[in-house]
């Protein structure tokens, strides 16, 4: 995997797809909105660079977790909106469960050690 | 699965998807700029990274490389054409050899379920025959539970249709032969067990397509008509298809049911005689049964036969089962031959690859600048290496295409020879294509990798790689040339050596009395008459009887150790007068007396090896009580092993029981062919049932020699091609060295170096690789040619003349190839060279 796929801004590896899936759960968004939403929701801690966002989105398209449809942006520009597929929902569920297990485990260690 | 499909659709919609991605990212920028954040990333690069998720980057790079490679190759058409030619020859020779092997041993016959067909042959620890007696066959067929079917074919000498002058090839088969192979009739019907398994059924015959075309003008009305086969009427019931594939490559023109064999060959006891091994047996393995299991089953049956008919089975006999669904049943010896041919053809490929490697190295210099620029603007080493290897692969693919064409043409020529079954085609099948693909890759690696590594490393051109290439080329062509020389010597030996008997005026007359059920007494009477009447024919000077006539259908030999050396002994059983008729000199001792027992005449070379310096007469040979006394020594005459100089002969006097199998040989003073009518009329008047096979030994001899000549010519041609390629390669390398060192040479000349010193300076770096190559090649040939013993009759595999000839030719070519371009060094325009840059 090329260098630029490494997480920036301290984002844990593999977290971005999960975050994208999560922000898309409530409805379809275009690429910039996805980045913005993550940025805002994380209280501006997480910044999603386009060098990371678009490769990840492409991967998710290929995996069939999301589909892209043409729509119109708030600036009245023709742009693609990404939408979760049933497969993507299932993936999100699985990732969340995995993530919960992982944080729980880490918490356990931190608390008892 | 869904993901794979998406990936593939991404591949086909790349252009659209890429522009969509671009628009996405453009929008992202717009929005980011609006939000007051400036992003200075490389859009192109980021898009490329995003595209990598589709998983087709490798394809893009490959296409790029191919595009670039094609431009490079097109820019130097001279080099490309030369390289493709050189590779085409190297690969083509291999493809042709493999195609032949494929046709013979790999391609399944186009019959029903070829994989379950097995060839069943009699074997024991010291004996081997591919023929079996009919009663044994029937016993196996009826009792073997591991075989779902057993088929047999009985080849017989050519038979006569109506009053034809030319005899026609013929075979008898079991009635299930065609049904088991799933052969449909082109016209009429073929044999079936229901209709043709009884001697009482109507005599019938099936014709080959070719015979029907040529002899019967493709007349469909021939079905149901009666023709005479060796004077016996039979109904034509069907025509075989045009592309009929028979077992074991046997394609006679006339096919008759084996149950009617005694009808066609009157008096024959083939169907009842346990000791008359004449037919070829095939089986079809029952479902789920392996060849080994079947062998076990048959071994038990062999033991059963031994109990009932002790004489019909050898000690330790067993039935060997080998895959039968190919054109040729491969014997271990044939695999050996295949390995020899394979090694030789791979050597040719090695020469062409080494040659091309040299050319590529020379080109590497010219490309140093180009590659340097590419590295300077950021191309990685591995990327450059991949690019260069892609180029090599492209060259190799072009060469392979040429080689495939060459192989195809060779096969087509080969298939145009008579006796090739019609179903065999020259069109390459998947095995040949796979073989070519593997060869392409190997060749590309071999000739492309060293130069590619060197270029990608941007190292100074090292002479050592060049030297290794030269040594490899010289060594490989050395082996090829030596092998060619040995084969030429063997052929010459055969052609110019007296075979030891006067073959020019000989006729052999085989009445096959045994096949007609003659008793020994009746046969004696018949042969006596035949001899007397022949002798009275004007022009026939001498007549005798022999069991195994010269260049006959069967030979008998055994091997024995004499003073630690393995000697092949050819046995024969003769009547008095044989040696005179054959013009084989009796060196010492006497001829046989008729029916003499316990007496043997040995050949000169046998006597010399066995009792060097002693008088062989009166010596005893043989084991146990059955010792034979030597009564005479005859000159060496390899009548049934023309090309085996190491053969020795032993003759015994024919016994009364041998008579039904004896063959008449006659010496004629005129043209031997002109006696055929007289011989035919004699045999007709003696017994109209018999139709003797009359053969002129002269023609058989010429045929056998021409085969060897053909082989030697082919190998020599291949050897010369290899040497020529090596020569061209060397010319290229030396020319390159000269051009590389122009300045140094000019300085040397300017400083007063003599021409010889200049040449030495240029050629010094090639002298030891050439020498090393010559030595390595000679040593390799010395060891490798031991394998060639089977074809090198009469010539030692270390034959000094053959080696000397090969080495001299090679050295001369190498010298010319080196000196031609090196001379250029002497004609340099010194002033201009030194003024230049």
Interface residues (C-beta under 8 A of the other chain):
Chain A: X2 X4 X5 X30 X31 X32 X35 X36 X49 X50 X51 X53 X54 X55 X56 X57 X58 X59 X61 X62 X63 X64 X68 X73 X75 X77 X78 X79 X80
Chain B: X2 X3 X6 X7 X10 X20 X21 X23 X24 X25 X27 X28 X29 X30 X31 X32 X34 X39 X41 X46 X47 X49 X50 X51 X52 X53 X54 X55
